[in-house]
Amino acid sequence: MGYETCFHEAAHAVFARKVCGFYLQYVSADESYCAAKAPVFSGYADHWRRAMYSLAGRFAEQLEIWGEIRPDSWEKFWEEAVIEAEDESIRGDTFDLMEDLYGMGNPEEEYTVVVSDTEETMRELWPEITAVAENLMERGRLEGDEVVRIIEHAREQRERGG
């Protein structure tokens, strides 16, 4: 299990709770999986939040590895989405994001704005993501209630300035 996987899955877990309002069952770096249940779909806003959730993992890896977020251009993103759409065995975050962009309207128009909002939110939640990732590195898997406690503790520390 690489540290980039821990950051990827930690970002999904934090976005699931803090951005999407999902019920978080567990997050596992060993499985490279975040098990979260979404409430019943109600339209555009839910597609928006799920799109941010899909981008969060990749952006967290980039921020941790490179110290910056380097979003794909629309053209590169589109190419990857088409490849994932054609091969069910490799479907992942890119395919999920494309489905949500279509649910929001014109995917190309929505992509840039979702990327920008996700990057801004990623930076705001970085202390929480880092705290969850560090715990994942130690343990490999965290239950949902443990993640919630880690997020709240990190938020409290940030608010106190330390």
C-alpha positions as MATLAB code, in Angstrom:
seq = 'MGYETCFHEAAHAVFARKVCGFYLQYVSADESYCAAKAPVFSGYADHWRRAMYSLAGRFAEQLEIWGEIRPDSWEKFWEEAVIEAEDESIRGDTFDLMEDLYGMGNPEEEYTVVVSDTEETMRELWPEITAVAENLMERGRLEGDEVVRIIEHAREQRERGG';
ca = [
       0.000    0.000    0.000;
       1.544    3.276   -1.140;
       1.158    6.551    0.630;
      -0.468    8.019   -2.495;
      -3.242    5.410   -2.152;
      -3.766    6.518    1.447;
      -4.185   10.129    0.350;
      -6.449    9.136   -2.551;
      -8.809    7.122   -0.353;
      -8.615    9.612    2.521;
      -9.772   12.367    0.167;
     -12.713   10.244   -0.953;
     -13.625    9.597    2.689;
     -13.390   13.241    3.756;
     -15.312   14.463    0.699;
     -17.924   11.740    1.277;
     -18.585   13.082    4.784;
     -17.885   16.800    4.544;
     -18.959   17.646    0.986;
     -21.478   14.991   -0.002;
     -23.143   14.091    3.280;
     -22.719   10.382    2.560;
     -22.892    7.713    5.241;
     -19.319    6.427    5.464;
     -19.027    2.709    6.195;
     -15.246    2.382    5.967;
     -12.184    3.419    4.002;
      -9.375    1.030    3.141;
      -5.968    1.654    1.633;
      -5.410   -2.116    1.537;
      -8.402   -2.518   -0.788;
      -8.060    0.932   -2.413;
     -11.707    1.515   -1.612;
     -13.992    3.967    0.149;
     -17.357    2.448    1.081;
     -19.889    5.240    1.346;
     -23.639    5.292    0.808;
     -25.292    8.250   -0.842;
     -28.738    9.486    0.085;
     -31.471    9.329   -2.550;
     -30.565   11.319   -5.645;
     -32.327   14.636   -6.064;
     -30.742   16.205   -9.134;
     -28.102   18.705  -10.158;
     -26.642   19.375   -6.696;
     -26.134   15.667   -6.057;
     -24.368   15.242   -9.411;
     -22.181   18.232   -8.485;
     -21.178   16.768   -5.118;
     -20.530   13.327   -6.604;
     -18.401   14.895   -9.341;
     -16.284   16.597   -6.669;
     -16.044   13.282   -4.785;
     -14.772   11.589   -7.962;
     -12.058   14.208   -8.526;
     -10.962   14.351   -4.898;
      -8.863   11.179   -4.908;
      -6.745   12.145   -7.901;
      -6.293   15.717   -6.661;
      -5.161   14.546   -3.211;
      -2.507   12.309   -4.766;
      -1.237   15.203   -6.867;
      -1.164   17.642   -3.966;
       0.722   15.186   -1.777;
       3.218   14.052   -4.433;
       3.822   17.289   -6.361;
       2.688   19.919   -3.863;
       0.208   21.190   -6.440;
      -2.913   20.085   -8.260;
      -2.572   19.537  -11.999;
      -6.016   18.900  -13.444;
      -6.284   17.241  -16.816;
      -7.346   19.341  -19.766;
     -10.864   18.672  -21.003;
      -9.417   16.817  -24.020;
      -7.256   14.468  -21.925;
     -10.070   13.888  -19.449;
     -12.469   13.124  -22.325;
     -10.029   10.575  -23.828;
      -9.672    8.760  -20.482;
     -13.440    8.766  -19.947;
     -14.019    7.206  -23.375;
     -11.444    4.474  -22.650;
     -13.095    3.672  -19.290;
     -16.554    3.707  -20.884;
     -15.460    1.148  -23.485;
     -13.902   -1.245  -20.941;
     -16.078   -2.060  -17.916;
     -13.169   -3.754  -16.132;
     -11.249   -0.476  -15.754;
     -14.114    1.882  -14.945;
     -13.308    4.193  -12.082;
     -13.334    7.824  -10.984;
     -13.023    9.227  -14.525;
     -16.034    7.260  -15.751;
     -18.036    8.223  -12.637;
     -17.155   11.887  -13.084;
     -18.248   11.835  -16.730;
     -21.604   10.307  -15.771;
     -22.173   13.082  -13.229;
     -21.095   15.803  -15.665;
     -23.671   14.516  -18.150;
     -26.242   14.538  -15.358;
     -25.498   18.221  -14.791;
     -25.924   19.266  -18.424;
     -23.104   19.999  -20.848;
     -20.070   18.067  -19.545;
     -17.453   20.275  -21.191;
     -18.957   23.439  -19.700;
     -19.348   21.908  -16.236;
     -15.900   20.278  -16.109;
     -13.859   23.456  -15.592;
     -16.107   24.736  -12.823;
     -16.201   21.390  -10.993;
     -12.406   21.163  -11.228;
     -12.044   24.654   -9.761;
     -14.511   24.019   -6.922;
     -12.915   20.679   -6.094;
      -9.434   22.202   -5.971;
     -10.614   24.989   -3.662;
     -12.420   22.532   -1.378;
      -9.413   20.187   -1.384;
      -7.204   22.966   -0.038;
      -9.758   23.843    2.664;
     -10.044   20.208    3.778;
      -6.351   19.335    3.421;
      -5.673   19.095    7.191;
      -8.552   16.615    7.563;
      -7.459   14.615    4.504;
      -3.880   14.480    5.790;
      -5.019   13.295    9.223;
      -7.133   10.495    7.728;
      -4.317    9.515    5.317;
      -1.777    9.305    8.159;
      -4.092    6.998   10.104;
      -4.667    4.885    6.982;
      -0.895    4.531    6.547;
      -0.662    3.123   10.065;
      -3.712    0.875   10.040;
      -4.706    0.168    6.412;
      -8.441    0.433    7.133;
     -10.647    2.749    9.167;
     -14.300    2.343   10.072;
     -16.644    5.239    9.309;
     -17.010    6.376   12.914;
     -13.206    6.447   13.287;
     -12.912    8.652   10.201;
     -15.525   11.035   11.585;
     -13.564   11.352   14.860;
     -10.296   11.967   12.969;
     -11.936   14.619   10.783;
     -13.455   16.398   13.784;
     -10.186   16.303   15.734;
      -8.250   17.742   12.769;
     -10.895   20.467   12.304;
     -10.733   21.401   16.001;
      -6.928   21.608   15.857;
      -7.097   23.822   12.767;
      -9.633   26.133   14.411;
      -7.401   26.473   17.505;
      -4.482   27.298   15.229;
      -2.374   24.260   15.916;
];
